[in-house]
Amino acid sequence: MNPDIAVGRTFPDFVLPDHTRTPRRLSDLQGTADLMLLVLIRGFFCPKDREQLKALTAFHPQLVVGSCHPVVITIDDWHTTNNLRQQLGAHYPFLYDEKRQVRDALDILEYTDPTHEPMIPHTFLLAPGMDIRNIWNGYYYWGRPSTAELHQALREATKAIRRDWDLSDPQLKRQWDAGDKKDFYPYGVKSMEQTLLEMAEATDQYACAARSA
């Protein structure tokens, strides 16, 4: 893997078309204050990918209430990407990368499959600002994170970015009483309308189309 792709570094801000053929920028899908779970897969043909995404789709309601945005990137074409997403019953963005620019930029060519030349499956947990917190290598299925592992990683990541994790802090209470909400999520970050749009995965209303691909 490209040595720039490591914990503590910033993940590249790719622009790719989603399942509606709308170009999306990863940072727009993440937003400014939330976590992102980015899943890179081989494609529809891989049974390991499908099993991982079945579990992720079942876990998705917890990601919604936990303010984490899941995004999948596949090397499939638009039609196949939609087939996979619909068969899973998924309601989160699927981006497709037929040109394999993510694979090449990250240097994760799976050279053992000369037929498809996919990228090696990886899962990334990104903190606000596309900062890499966790990386799981999924070439072997058991290298991929279970939902239990994701829960633990999300707990630790949230504790690190949310000062209001522990409301027993007397300074926080004084801030709130004084009307200072900057350290309280989402009250000091975004409106309730924005929060509900994101929870509903209303991508067109909060992320919009990327200006350049």
C-alpha positions as a printed NumPy array, in Angstrom:
array([[  0.   ,   0.   ,   0.   ],
       [  1.023,   3.585,  -0.634],
       [  2.943,   4.625,   2.538],
       [  0.888,   7.838,   2.702],
       [ -2.16 ,   5.702,   3.511],
       [ -1.571,   5.075,   7.193],
       [ -3.171,   5.744,  10.559],
       [ -2.786,   9.413,  11.4  ],
       [ -2.592,  10.494,   7.752],
       [ -5.34 ,  12.016,   5.586],
       [ -7.259,   9.833,   3.15 ],
       [ -7.369,  11.153,  -0.46 ],
       [-10.53 ,  13.103,  -1.255],
       [-11.662,  11.16 ,  -4.323],
       [-14.573,  12.193,  -6.545],
       [-16.51 ,   9.232,  -7.947],
       [-19.998,   8.666,  -9.349],
       [-22.544,   7.131,  -6.999],
       [-25.334,   4.65 ,  -7.739],
       [-27.367,   7.502,  -9.268],
       [-24.429,   8.441, -11.557],
       [-23.973,  11.669,  -9.61 ],
       [-20.326,  12.584,  -8.885],
       [-19.697,  12.71 ,  -5.135],
       [-16.714,  13.977,  -3.191],
       [-15.848,  11.809,  -0.206],
       [-15.408,  14.763,   2.131],
       [-18.893,  15.996,   1.219],
       [-20.368,  12.616,   2.086],
       [-18.529,  12.661,   5.402],
       [-19.415,  16.215,   6.362],
       [-17.295,  18.381,   8.624],
       [-17.878,  16.793,  12.022],
       [-18.771,  13.117,  11.606],
       [-17.022,   9.79 ,  11.28 ],
       [-16.977,   7.881,   7.992],
       [-16.73 ,   4.149,   7.452],
       [-15.218,   3.619,   3.999],
       [-15.384,   0.101,   2.559],
       [-13.368,  -0.764,  -0.564],
       [-14.517,  -3.993,  -2.208],
       [-13.608,  -6.206,  -5.156],
       [-17.102,  -6.144,  -6.606],
       [-20.337,  -8.016,  -7.086],
       [-18.526, -11.192,  -8.144],
       [-16.878, -11.643,  -4.709],
       [-18.909, -13.657,  -2.144],
       [-16.705, -12.336,   0.671],
       [-17.663,  -8.77 ,  -0.215],
       [-21.35 ,  -9.664,  -0.221],
       [-21.143, -11.272,   3.213],
       [-19.326,  -8.257,   4.637],
       [-21.909,  -5.893,   3.172],
       [-24.814,  -7.976,   4.483],
       [-23.474,  -7.446,   7.997],
       [-22.781,  -3.756,   7.326],
       [-26.323,  -3.228,   6.028],
       [-27.775,  -4.846,   9.145],
       [-25.474,  -2.626,  11.246],
       [-26.388,   0.525,   9.309],
       [-29.23 ,   1.709,  11.613],
       [-26.703,   1.86 ,  14.457],
       [-24.31 ,   3.871,  12.293],
       [-27.155,   6.296,  11.537],
       [-27.926,   7.063,  15.182],
       [-24.198,   7.035,  15.984],
       [-23.398,   9.763,  13.419],
       [-21.158,   7.667,  11.184],
       [-21.559,   7.706,   7.397],
       [-20.843,   4.417,   5.58 ],
       [-19.684,   4.572,   1.964],
       [-18.775,   1.672,  -0.344],
       [-16.42 ,   1.912,  -3.329],
       [-16.426,  -0.863,  -5.935],
       [-14.738,  -1.435,  -9.302],
       [-18.049,  -2.511, -10.862],
       [-19.944,  -0.573, -13.513],
       [-23.035,   1.482, -12.722],
       [-25.553,  -1.262, -13.512],
       [-23.776,  -3.931, -11.455],
       [-23.259,  -1.501,  -8.566],
       [-26.997,  -0.866,  -8.459],
       [-27.754,  -4.575,  -8.597],
       [-25.573,  -5.2  ,  -5.561],
       [-26.963,  -2.273,  -3.582],
       [-30.574,  -3.214,  -4.322],
       [-30.081,  -6.885,  -3.529],
       [-28.599,  -5.93 ,  -0.173],
       [-31.427,  -3.504,   0.584],
       [-28.762,  -0.903,   1.389],
       [-29.625,   2.766,   1.922],
       [-26.139,   4.267,   1.979],
       [-23.98 ,   5.506,  -0.92 ],
       [-22.237,   3.107,  -3.298],
       [-19.576,   4.7  ,  -5.498],
       [-18.145,   2.944,  -8.529],
       [-14.632,   3.25 ,  -9.89 ],
       [-14.41 ,   1.515, -13.266],
       [-11.139,   3.34 , -14.019],
       [ -9.648,   1.911, -10.798],
       [ -8.181,   5.244,  -9.755],
       [ -8.565,   4.404,  -6.058],
       [ -6.781,   1.076,  -6.543],
       [ -3.899,   2.741,  -8.345],
       [ -3.596,   5.764,  -6.044],
       [ -3.534,   3.541,  -2.947],
       [ -1.339,   0.932,  -4.69 ],
       [ -3.598,  -1.96 ,  -3.675],
       [ -3.821,  -3.976,  -6.893],
       [ -4.81 ,  -7.56 ,  -6.15 ],
       [ -2.314,  -9.098,  -8.57 ],
       [ -3.507, -12.648,  -7.781],
       [ -6.672, -12.02 ,  -9.837],
       [ -5.574, -11.117, -13.386],
       [ -9.147, -11.587, -14.644],
       [-10.738,  -8.733, -12.701],
       [ -7.642,  -6.843, -11.478],
       [ -9.577,  -5.545,  -8.455],
       [ -8.276,  -3.617,  -5.486],
       [ -7.482,  -5.514,  -2.322],
       [-10.515,  -5.034,  -0.051],
       [ -9.912,  -2.598,   2.787],
       [-12.063,  -0.948,   5.427],
       [-11.153,   2.487,   6.789],
       [-12.563,   4.384,   9.747],
       [-12.066,   8.09 ,   9.088],
       [-12.316,  10.835,  11.691],
       [-13.479,  14.339,  10.7  ],
       [-11.231,  15.821,   8.057],
       [-10.733,  12.387,   6.419],
       [ -8.157,  11.506,   9.074],
       [ -7.39 ,   7.782,   9.082],
       [ -8.023,   6.169,  12.49 ],
       [ -8.269,   2.471,  11.629],
       [ -7.367,   0.292,   8.649],
       [ -8.457,  -3.313,   8.117],
       [ -6.992,  -5.373,   5.262],
       [ -9.683,  -7.695,   3.896],
       [ -7.772,  -9.814,   1.372],
       [ -8.676, -12.71 ,   3.647],
       [-12.229, -12.527,   4.928],
       [-11.179, -12.711,   8.567],
       [ -9.118,  -9.579,   8.112],
       [-12.329,  -7.591,   7.77 ],
       [-13.827,  -6.013,  10.894],
       [-16.789,  -7.66 ,  12.56 ],
       [-19.632,  -5.447,  13.745],
       [-18.349,  -5.985,  17.295],
       [-14.931,  -4.645,  16.274],
       [-16.555,  -1.717,  14.482],
       [-18.594,  -0.924,  17.594],
       [-15.423,  -0.793,  19.71 ],
       [-13.51 ,   1.281,  17.147],
       [-16.425,   3.696,  16.784],
       [-16.652,   4.066,  20.546],
       [-12.989,   4.988,  20.838],
       [-13.131,   7.323,  17.83 ],
       [-16.21 ,   9.091,  19.159],
       [-14.673,   9.547,  22.595],
       [-11.665,  11.151,  20.903],
       [-13.665,  13.713,  18.903],
       [-16.596,  14.521,  21.207],
       [-15.701,  16.566,  24.278],
       [-19.27 ,  16.103,  25.529],
       [-18.76 ,  12.304,  25.825],
       [-18.84 ,  12.697,  29.617],
       [-21.465,  15.207,  30.712],
       [-20.282,  14.941,  34.324],
       [-17.508,  17.403,  33.503],
       [-18.488,  20.517,  35.522],
       [-16.913,  22.816,  32.926],
       [-19.276,  21.437,  30.297],
       [-22.249,  22.082,  32.574],
       [-21.14 ,  25.68 ,  33.071],
       [-20.732,  26.132,  29.31 ],
       [-24.213,  24.789,  28.622],
       [-25.804,  26.945,  31.303],
       [-24.067,  29.963,  29.806],
       [-25.438,  29.137,  26.347],
       [-22.045,  28.108,  24.955],
       [-22.832,  25.036,  22.828],
       [-19.674,  24.774,  20.73 ],
       [-18.504,  21.622,  22.537],
       [-21.892,  19.9  ,  22.388],
       [-22.758,  17.71 ,  19.41 ],
       [-24.667,  18.379,  17.249],
       [-25.972,  21.553,  18.927],
       [-22.811,  23.538,  18.334],
       [-22.058,  22.084,  14.897],
       [-25.156,  21.751,  12.729],
       [-28.865,  22.396,  12.705],
       [-31.428,  19.729,  13.533],
       [-32.62 ,  19.945,   9.919],
       [-29.125,  19.106,   8.654],
       [-28.808,  16.282,  11.176],
       [-32.098,  14.71 ,  10.103],
       [-31.202,  14.981,   6.402],
       [-27.971,  13.122,   7.049],
       [-29.71 ,  10.479,   9.15 ],
       [-32.181,   9.955,   6.294],
       [-29.247,   9.565,   3.829],
       [-30.739,  12.435,   1.809],
       [-27.435,  12.793,  -0.014],
       [-28.712,  15.166,  -2.694],
       [-29.816,  17.598,  -0.005],
       [-26.685,  17.662,   2.143],
       [-23.754,  16.588,  -0.049],
       [-24.861,  17.752,  -3.516],
       [-22.979,  16.864,  -6.683],
       [-19.216,  17.342,  -6.734],
       [-18.151,  20.142,  -9.057],
       [-15.317,  18.21 , -10.678],
       [-14.492,  14.558, -11.134]])
